[in-house]
Amino acid sequence: MNKNPTLSVYETPEPAWFENAPQKGPWATWLVTGHHFGSVVELEARAPVDASRGDFYVVLKGCVVSYGVSPDTPNRRVFVDVLRHGDLIWPLRQKQVEFAYETRSHTYLLKVPRTKYAEYIKANPHSETVLMTAELDLMTKHSQAAHVQFSRDIDRIKRVIAMLVNHPDARATTRGFEVQASKEEIRTLAGVERRSASRAFKTLEEDGVIVFSGYKTFYGCDKLAEAV
């Protein structure tokens, strides 16, 4: 049930990858039919979103983190992306890589249950082509994330910071882009040990890239908005 009176499903922007689909109907159709076959669900921060059950989700508001998980090493997760408004979470066809999702802020999702998924997909023009495009985008981001694991720790941390700064949850202020995230969360997403992360944060603060304010807030410089 939608408990947020200011939330409009139909105003959700189309995701960046949508325009790359060679064949597609209007993005609004995905929202209208999704609202018809599903409902809006509200999740608190750090709640898992399980797509393996066959449910389909559209991110309406808030932030969801995606991780890549190899079937061979299920306990090791690689940070892939922070999903934006309009991004999808759905059961993928490929099985080489599994994906796990977790909210990092108060989040609203449009959920189409597994029992209505087939009808929902059929109601959207060129749905197979659109989902193939979405899956290609996700796999490309996973490949990039895997490559980043071989980068310097400071670059891995800077990548996470830039992605958070570029997310719609970030708020533009006179001090830079305000983001609610702690050093611990950033270094965990980056997969960097605490001692190395401390050195990286010190360097980034000295360079004016980032300024921390308290425990859970930082301000990122304007240049970070162009980094990803």
Beta strands, then each sheet from edge to edge (+ up, - down):
strand 1: 39-43
strand 2: 48-49
strand 3: 56-61
strand 4: 64-70
strand 5: 73-83
strand 6: 88-89
strand 7: 98-103
strand 8: 107-112
strand 9: 171-173
strand 10: 176-180
strand 11: 210-212
strand 12: 217-220
sheet 1: 1+ 8- 3+ 6-
sheet 2: 2+ 7- 4+ 5-
sheet 3: 9+ 10- 12+ 11-
end
